[in-house]
């Protein structure tokens, strides 16, 4: 398999944050992994942190080609979501964006990096 070393970083403000770790591990992460054509190696794992100032959910999955990590802080409205998808396989960033639509995003910002030799930002198609 050819290795591509792509890293998608998403910051979003969302109206419908997930607070249920079971939903993240049983539904959302598996759907994302399937949508982007990856294979789970370990996980998904998720937990809810109830510490004031850091309240929210964290979910991670080790995929065959690297990892996916998501954090949602739900104390604010809109809530903040940070999502990293790093893979050595091919990746369409808009497949990932389509998966976060269920969180009712208000703002979605992303950077798509080629990390094979240097940290080079890949322009996103319009």
N, C-alpha and C positions, 0 to 999 in steps of 0.2 A: 504494500500500500504506500502510495506517495504521501509524504508528510508536508503539511501546509503551514503549521504554526500560526493560526489565526486566533485573535483575542477580541471578543466583542464585549464592550463595557457599556452598560445602560444605566442611566440615572433617570428615574421617573417619579413624578408626583401622581398619586393615585387616590381615587375616591373610595375604592372598595378593597381595603387591605385584607389579606387572609390572616386569621388568628388561630387556625386549627392546624397543628403539625400533621395530623393524620391526613388531612386533605392534601397537604403539600407532598407527603411521601407516597400516598396511594393514588392520587389523581394528577395533580398539576405537574410535578417533576416527571413522572413517567410519560405524560402527554407531550411535554416539551422534548424530552429525549427521543421519543418516537417521531415527532414532527421534524426534528433536525437530522434524523437518520443516524443517530448514535446508538451505542450499546452500553448498558449499565455494567460496571465492573463491581462497584460496591455502593450500597445505599439504595435509594435516597435516605437521608437522615434529616430530621427537622426537630426543632425545639422552640418553645416560646420563652422569652425572657420577660419577667415582670418587674424588673428593676426600674424605678422611676428615672426618666431621662434616657433610658436605653430600651424601653419597652417595645417588644415586637418579636417577629419570627425570624429565625435563621434556618436556611435549608441548604444542604450540600449533597452533591452526588459525584462520585468518582466514575467517570466514563472511560471507556476503553482507550480513548484518545486524549484524555486529560481530566478536566473537572468543570463543574457548574456550581456556583455559589450565589445565593440570594439572601439579602437582608431586607426586611421591611420594618420601618419604625412607624408605629400606628398611633402615637400620642398626639400627633398634629393632624390638622385637616387642611389640605389633603395630606395623606400619609406619604412618606418617602420610601422608595424602593431602589436598591442598588443591586444590579445583577451582572455577574461575570460569566461568560462562556468562553473557555479556552479549549481549543481543539487542534489536533494535528491532522484532522480530516477536513473536507470541504464544508463550508458553512454559508448559508444564506441568512444574513442578518434579519431580513424581513420575516423569515419564519419564526424567529425568536420574538420579534415585535408583535406578530399576530397572536402569540401565546399570552402576552401580557394584557391583551385587550379586555379580558374578563375582569381585570382589576380597575377598569374605568379610568384610564390614564388621562390626566389633564395636560401634562407636559411629559414628553419623552425626548431625552437627549442621549446620543450614543456616539461612541468612537469605535472604529473598527481598525485593529492594528495587525500588521504583518510582523511577526516576531521571529521570522526565520533567521535573518542575519543582523538586522537592526530593528529598532522600534519605528516602523514606518506606518503612518496613517494611510489607510485605504479609503479613497473617496467612495461615499455611498451613492448608488444610483438614485436618481430622483424618482 
